[in-house]
């Protein structure tokens, strides 16, 4: 691992450990990724910078991290507007690669139900190009 990646990785780890909070808006993984959460009506926006420690061997943002960010956008939205929920199913489509850049993920409702809700999430590259989209079904807890 080169020194730059080691330095970024150490900062990510320190940021993750900066608090013991494990709650919506502030839990280890959000802090580790350096993600910021903002809400608008019917939307949860997750913003962060993709950095080399998050990359796969091809040098682009790992699909598991993309999926996690999208799941977070939908999970935080459902908690903010309905109640805590759990993912019943999640389907992700990858459209274009993400390099070292600022990205934005927008989660929104497709249908709010009393016990089951359907959401979607779109992940955009810094140039505004759609990089991935997901749909998900959630059970309200």
C-alpha positions in Angstrom: 0.0 0.0 0.0 1.5 3.3 -1.0 1.9 6.1 1.6 -1.0 8.3 0.2 -3.5 5.4 0.4 -2.2 4.4 3.9 -2.7 8.0 5.1 -6.2 8.3 3.7 -7.1 4.9 5.2 -5.8 6.0 8.6 -7.9 9.2 8.4 -11.0 7.2 7.5 -10.4 4.8 10.4 -9.8 7.7 12.9 -12.9 9.5 11.6 -15.0 6.3 12.1 -13.7 5.9 15.7 -14.2 9.6 16.5 -17.4 8.7 18.4 -19.1 5.7 19.9 -22.5 6.8 18.5 -24.4 4.1 16.6 -27.5 6.0 15.6 -29.2 7.3 12.4 -27.1 10.1 11.0 -24.0 9.1 13.0 -22.8 5.5 13.0 -19.3 4.1 12.4 -19.8 3.3 8.7 -21.1 6.8 7.9 -18.2 8.4 9.7 -15.7 6.0 8.2 -16.9 6.8 4.6 -17.0 10.5 5.4 -20.7 10.6 4.3 -23.0 13.5 5.0 -26.8 13.1 5.3 -29.3 15.8 4.4 -33.1 15.6 4.0 -35.6 17.2 1.7 -39.3 16.3 1.5 -39.5 12.7 0.3 -35.6 12.6 -0.2 -32.5 11.6 1.7 -29.3 12.9 0.1 -26.0 11.1 1.0 -22.8 12.9 -0.2 -19.2 11.9 0.1 -15.9 11.7 -1.7 -14.9 8.4 -3.2 -11.2 7.8 -2.4 -8.8 5.0 -3.4 -9.1 2.9 -0.2 -12.8 2.4 -1.3 -11.8 1.2 -4.8 -11.8 -2.3 -6.3 -8.6 -3.7 -8.0 -9.8 -2.0 -11.3 -9.4 1.4 -9.6 -13.0 2.3 -9.3 -15.5 2.6 -6.4 -16.3 -0.9 -5.2 -19.9 -2.1 -5.9 -20.4 -3.1 -2.3 -19.7 0.4 -1.2 -22.1 1.7 -3.9 -24.8 -0.6 -2.7 -24.1 0.3 1.0 -24.5 4.1 0.2 -27.7 3.5 -1.7 -29.1 1.3 1.2 -28.2 4.1 3.7 -30.0 6.7 1.6 -33.2 4.6 1.6 -32.9 3.5 5.2 -32.4 7.0 6.6 -35.3 8.3 4.5 -37.7 5.6 5.7 -36.6 6.2 9.3 -36.9 10.0 8.9 -40.4 9.9 7.3 -42.0 6.8 8.6 -40.2 4.6 11.2 -37.3 2.3 11.5 -37.4 -0.4 8.8 -35.5 -3.3 7.5 -34.6 -4.1 3.9 -36.6 -7.0 2.5 -35.0 -6.9 -1.0 -32.6 -4.6 -2.8 -31.7 -4.5 -6.5 -28.8 -2.4 -7.8 -28.0 -1.6 -11.4 -24.5 -0.2 -12.1 -24.3 2.3 -15.0 -20.9 3.8 -15.1 -17.6 3.7 -13.1 -16.8 6.1 -10.3 -13.3 7.3 -9.8 -11.8 9.6 -7.1 -14.6 12.3 -7.1 -17.5 13.7 -5.1 -20.6 11.7 -5.4 -24.2 12.2 -4.4 -26.9 9.6 -3.7 -30.6 10.5 -3.6 -33.0 8.1 -1.9 -36.8 8.7 -2.4 -40.1 6.9 -2.0 -41.9 5.1 -4.8 -44.7 4.1 -2.5 -45.3 4.7 1.2 -47.2 1.8 2.8 -48.5 1.2 6.3 -46.3 -1.9 6.7 -44.3 -2.2 3.4 -42.7 0.7 1.5 -40.9 0.8 -1.8 -38.0 3.1 -2.4 -35.5 4.0 -5.0 -32.0 5.5 -5.0 -29.9 7.1 -7.6 -26.2 7.7 -7.4 -24.6 10.4 -9.4 -21.0 11.1 -10.3 -19.4 14.5 -9.8 -20.1 15.4 -13.5 -23.9 14.7 -12.9 -23.9 11.4 -14.8 -26.0 8.6 -13.3 -23.6 5.9 -12.0 -26.1 3.5 -10.4 -29.7 3.1 -9.4 -31.5 0.8 -7.0 -35.0 -0.2 -5.9 -35.8 -1.7 -2.6 -38.7 -3.0 -0.5 -38.7 -2.2 3.2 -40.8 -3.6 6.1 -41.7 -0.9 8.6 -40.7 -2.1 12.1 
